[in-house]
């Protein structure tokens, strides 16, 4: 994508997530949820800011950065977003995940493109040192979903609170392996840049494109095309 093609050639070592990111609390309650989510978001943003090429992306003008909605910790009794907020929220799977986008000039304009930085550990492998292909597809689908989340949370996506986007279809083309960390000290994770953009809207149907990029955002590893449909939650 145009915003990520002119990245500087820097070869920093990726810091250990354990230096920045504490594990989710064992005694999570509804009362301390906002505090814990704020703490987790700050820790994960700090992790990416410690990586020069990631910090360059997060430091551009008019950038909004936050914890992805599906990564936010939920009440203990909730079954919502457990894949990203619980199952894949460990130091050896996806210890850090944040979303960022450029704020449109007006409040009426949709946020048409969303980017996410994700750290991939060795417990998301298919082959040794290579992320499972099914998870790569999941990452594209996940960040495409964040296009709707950021627009809904900012009041740009109309339709009421009972309207939700679901994936109608998603086609993925793999171009290169997505590497992960080895798990050895100093090589716990590899960071990928996942981007999604809205291409067209046709009534309740939204057509999107997405990419997974590695090597400081310069190399495309996978591309996706999808159709999302807005449906009523209580059908």
C-alpha positions as CSV (number, residue, x, y, z in Angstrom):
1,X,0.0,0.0,0.0
2,X,1.1,3.5,-0.8
3,X,1.5,4.5,2.9
4,X,3.9,1.6,3.7
5,X,6.0,1.3,0.6
6,X,8.5,4.1,1.4
7,X,9.8,2.7,4.7
8,X,13.3,3.4,5.8
9,X,15.8,0.5,5.6
10,X,16.5,-0.2,9.3
11,X,17.5,-3.5,10.8
12,X,16.8,-3.3,14.5
13,X,16.5,-6.2,16.8
14,X,13.0,-6.8,18.1
15,X,12.7,-6.4,21.8
16,X,11.4,-9.2,24.0
17,X,7.6,-8.8,24.6
18,X,8.2,-9.9,28.2
19,X,10.1,-6.6,28.8
20,X,7.0,-4.6,28.1
21,X,3.8,-6.8,28.3
22,X,2.6,-8.3,31.5
23,X,0.3,-11.3,31.3
24,X,-3.5,-10.7,31.7
25,X,-4.5,-10.6,35.3
26,X,-5.8,-13.8,36.9
27,X,-8.3,-11.9,39.0
28,X,-9.9,-9.9,36.2
29,X,-13.3,-8.5,37.1
30,X,-15.8,-6.2,35.5
31,X,-14.8,-3.4,37.9
32,X,-11.1,-3.4,37.0
33,X,-11.7,-4.1,33.3
34,X,-11.2,-0.4,32.1
35,X,-8.0,-0.1,34.1
36,X,-6.5,-3.4,32.8
37,X,-7.4,-2.6,29.2
38,X,-5.7,0.8,29.5
39,X,-2.6,-0.8,31.0
40,X,-2.5,-3.5,28.3
41,X,-3.0,-1.0,25.5
42,X,-0.2,1.2,26.8
43,X,2.2,-1.7,27.2
44,X,1.6,-3.0,23.7
45,X,1.9,0.4,22.1
46,X,5.2,0.9,24.0
47,X,6.4,-2.4,22.7
48,X,5.9,-1.4,19.0
49,X,7.3,2.1,19.7
50,X,10.5,0.5,20.8
51,X,11.0,-0.9,17.2
52,X,12.1,2.0,15.0
53,X,10.2,1.1,11.8
54,X,7.0,0.5,13.8
55,X,7.5,3.8,15.7
56,X,7.9,5.6,12.3
57,X,4.5,4.3,11.2
58,X,2.9,5.3,14.6
59,X,4.4,8.8,14.5
60,X,2.8,10.1,11.3
61,X,0.4,13.1,11.4
62,X,-3.2,12.5,12.3
63,X,-2.6,8.9,13.3
64,X,-5.0,7.4,15.8
65,X,-3.6,4.4,17.7
66,X,-5.5,2.1,20.0
67,X,-5.8,-1.5,21.2
68,X,-7.9,-3.4,18.7
69,X,-11.5,-4.0,19.8
70,X,-11.2,-7.7,19.5
71,X,-8.0,-7.7,21.6
72,X,-9.5,-5.8,24.5
73,X,-10.1,-7.9,27.6
74,X,-13.7,-8.8,28.2
75,X,-15.7,-9.6,31.4
76,X,-14.9,-13.1,32.7
77,X,-18.3,-14.4,31.8
78,X,-18.2,-13.0,28.2
79,X,-17.7,-15.3,25.3
80,X,-17.0,-12.4,22.9
81,X,-13.7,-12.1,21.0
82,X,-12.0,-14.9,23.0
83,X,-9.8,-16.0,20.1
84,X,-7.9,-12.7,20.1
85,X,-8.4,-11.5,23.6
86,X,-7.7,-14.8,25.4
87,X,-6.5,-17.8,23.3
88,X,-4.0,-15.8,21.2
89,X,-3.2,-13.3,23.9
90,X,0.0,-14.9,25.3
91,X,3.7,-14.2,25.1
92,X,4.3,-17.1,22.7
93,X,1.3,-16.5,20.3
94,X,0.3,-12.9,19.6
95,X,1.6,-10.9,22.6
96,X,1.1,-7.5,21.0
97,X,-1.5,-6.2,18.6
98,X,-2.5,-2.6,18.0
99,X,-4.5,-0.8,15.3
100,X,-3.9,2.6,13.8
101,X,-5.4,4.7,11.0
102,X,-5.4,8.2,9.7
103,X,-8.3,10.3,11.0
104,X,-10.4,11.7,8.1
105,X,-10.8,15.4,7.6
106,X,-14.5,15.4,8.4
107,X,-16.7,13.4,10.9
108,X,-18.9,12.2,8.0
109,X,-16.2,10.5,6.0
110,X,-15.6,6.8,6.5
111,X,-12.2,5.6,7.7
112,X,-11.3,3.7,4.6
113,X,-8.0,2.1,5.5
114,X,-6.9,0.5,8.8
115,X,-3.4,-0.9,9.7
116,X,-2.4,-3.2,12.5
117,X,0.9,-4.3,13.9
118,X,1.1,-7.8,15.3
119,X,3.9,-9.7,17.0
120,X,3.9,-13.4,16.1
121,X,5.5,-16.0,18.4
122,X,6.4,-19.6,17.8
123,X,3.2,-21.1,19.1
124,X,1.3,-19.9,16.0
125,X,3.5,-22.1,13.7
126,X,2.4,-24.5,11.0
127,X,5.9,-25.4,9.8
128,X,8.8,-24.6,12.0
129,X,9.4,-20.9,12.0
130,X,6.4,-20.3,9.7
131,X,3.0,-19.0,10.7
132,X,0.1,-21.4,10.1
133,X,-1.6,-20.5,6.8
134,X,-5.0,-20.6,8.5
135,X,-3.9,-18.0,11.0
136,X,-2.6,-15.8,8.2
137,X,-6.1,-15.8,6.7
138,X,-7.5,-15.0,10.2
139,X,-5.2,-12.0,10.4
140,X,-6.5,-10.6,7.2
141,X,-10.1,-11.2,8.2
142,X,-9.5,-9.8,11.6
143,X,-8.0,-6.5,10.4
144,X,-10.7,-6.1,7.8
145,X,-13.2,-6.4,10.6
146,X,-11.4,-3.5,12.4
147,X,-12.4,-1.2,9.5
148,X,-16.0,-1.7,10.7
149,X,-15.0,-1.4,14.4
150,X,-13.2,1.9,14.1
151,X,-16.0,3.4,12.0
152,X,-18.7,2.1,14.3
153,X,-16.9,3.4,17.4
154,X,-16.4,6.8,15.9
155,X,-20.1,7.1,14.8
156,X,-19.3,6.9,11.1
157,X,-21.0,3.6,10.4
158,X,-24.7,4.0,10.6
159,X,-27.4,1.3,11.1
160,X,-27.9,1.0,14.9
161,X,-26.2,-1.0,17.6
162,X,-27.9,-4.2,16.6
163,X,-26.2,-4.2,13.1
164,X,-23.0,-6.3,12.8
165,X,-20.6,-7.1,9.9
166,X,-20.0,-10.7,9.0
167,X,-17.7,-12.2,6.5
168,X,-19.6,-13.3,3.3
169,X,-16.5,-14.6,1.5
170,X,-12.7,-14.2,1.7
171,X,-10.2,-15.2,-0.9
172,X,-6.5,-15.3,0.0
173,X,-3.4,-15.6,-2.1
174,X,-0.2,-16.6,-0.4
175,X,3.0,-15.1,-1.9
176,X,5.7,-15.7,0.7
177,X,5.9,-17.5,4.1
178,X,5.0,-15.4,7.2
179,X,7.9,-16.0,9.6
180,X,7.5,-16.2,13.4
181,X,9.9,-16.1,16.3
182,X,11.9,-19.1,17.1
183,X,11.2,-18.9,20.8
184,X,14.8,-18.6,21.7
185,X,16.0,-15.7,23.7
186,X,16.4,-12.6,21.5
187,X,14.1,-14.1,18.8
188,X,10.7,-14.5,20.6
189,X,8.6,-12.8,17.9
190,X,8.5,-11.4,14.4
191,X,6.3,-8.3,13.7
192,X,4.0,-8.1,10.7
193,X,2.0,-5.2,9.3
194,X,-1.5,-6.1,8.3
195,X,-3.6,-3.6,6.3
196,X,-7.2,-3.5,5.1
197,X,-9.0,-1.0,2.9
198,X,-12.5,-0.5,1.9
199,X,-12.8,-0.7,-1.9
200,X,-16.6,-0.4,-2.6
201,X,-19.9,-0.4,-0.9
202,X,-23.1,-1.8,-2.4
203,X,-26.0,-1.4,0.1
204,X,-25.3,-3.8,3.0
205,X,-22.3,-5.3,1.2
206,X,-18.8,-4.0,1.7
207,X,-15.9,-5.1,-0.5
208,X,-12.4,-4.9,1.0
209,X,-8.8,-5.7,0.2
210,X,-6.1,-6.7,2.6
211,X,-2.4,-7.5,2.9
212,X,0.1,-9.1,5.3
213,X,3.6,-7.5,5.1
214,X,6.8,-8.6,6.7
215,X,10.4,-7.4,6.7
216,X,9.5,-4.0,8.1
217,X,6.5,-3.7,5.9
218,X,8.3,-3.9,2.6
219,X,7.5,-7.4,1.5
220,X,3.9,-8.7,0.8
221,X,3.4,-12.2,2.1
222,X,-0.3,-12.6,1.5
223,X,-3.2,-10.7,-0.1
224,X,-6.9,-11.0,0.5
225,X,-10.2,-9.9,-1.1
226,X,-13.5,-10.1,0.8
227,X,-17.1,-9.2,1.0
228,X,-18.6,-8.3,4.4
229,X,-22.3,-8.0,4.9
230,X,-24.1,-6.0,7.6
231,X,-26.7,-8.1,9.3
232,X,-29.0,-7.8,12.3
233,X,-27.6,-9.4,15.4
234,X,-30.9,-11.0,16.5
235,X,-32.0,-12.7,13.3
